[in-house]
Amino acid sequence: MKSIVRIAFALTTLAACAAASAEPYDQADQERRARNREEAIAKHGDSRVSYQAGSEERTTLREKTHRAADKTRSFTHRQAEKMRRFGERQNRRYGTPAPAIDTQQRRSP
């Protein structure tokens, strides 16, 4: 019984492979693929310029990068200011910490 199942499975596999390789690619299909390829290249070919959907506004990659860098700088600056204010509040509340003692200076021969 097992051998019959294996033979049937092998024949089915061979038939599927033969059908897939025998699929014709006619001239119309090749032209359609070439047209799609050209449209994709035209749409995504120039990565420096993108078009906003529904408008004629064009933004360059440089402008997008600049806006992202500005947002990052702004966020970093706000976080640094928060930490400074937090440190100032803690110093007012608990006093300024004493400077660390340098152990190299204490070891006098």
N, C-alpha and C positions, 0 to 999 in steps of 0.2 A: 504494500500500500504506500509505503513511504517513497518508493522509487517512482510510482506513478505521479505522486504529488510533485516531486522534484522535476520530473520530465515536463509536466504541465507548466510549472513555474518557469523553467528555462525557456520553453517555447513561447510563453507569454512575454518574457523579457526580450527575447530576440525579435519578436513581432513588433513590440513597442519601439525598440531601437531602430528597426528597419523603417517603420512608419515615420519616425522623427527625422531620419536622415533623408528620406525620400520626399520630404515636404518641399514643394517647389517655391523658389523665390523668383517671382516674375519681375518684369521690367517695371511695372507700376509700383510694386512693393519697394523695389530699390529706389525709385524716384521719390516715393513718400518718405523713406528713411533719410535720404539726402536732404530733402526739404526740411524735415524736422531737425536734422543736425545743423543746417544753416540758420534756422530760426533760433535754436538754442545758443549758437555761437554769437549771433547778432544780439540776443537778449543779455547774455552773460559774458560776452567776450571782453568788454571793457570794464574791468572790475573797479576802476577808479570812479566811474559815474553810475549812479543809480537813479531811477525815476520813481517819484512818489506816486502811489496809486491814486488815480483820479485827478492829478494835477500835473502841470508842466514844470514844477519845481525840480531842479536838478541839484543834487548834493554830491560833492566829491568825497572820496574816501578820506582825504585829508581833513575835510570839515567834520566828518563823523568822528574821526580819531581825536580831533581837537576838542570836540564837545565831550567825548568820553573822558579825556584827560582832565578837562576842566571840572567835570563832576567828581572825579577821583580826588583832585586837589582840594576841592571845596569840602568834601567829606573828611579828608585827612586833616585839614585845617580845623574843622569844627571839633573833631575828636581830640586834637591836641589842645585846643582851648578848653574843652571840658576837663581834661586831665590837669591842666594848669590851675583852673578854678578849684577843682577838687583838692589838689595839693595845698593851695592857699588856705582853703577852709580848714583842712586838717592841721596845718601849721598854726592857724589862729586858735583852734580849739585845744590842741595838745602842746603847742609850743614848737619852736624850731628844733629839729633833732640835732644832737651834738655831732660835731664832725668825727669821722672815723679816726681812730688812733693808728698811726703808722708804726707797725712793730719794728721796722728797721731803724727808726729814729730812737726808740727806747733802748735798744741794745748798744750801749756805749761800753767800750773796753775799759 
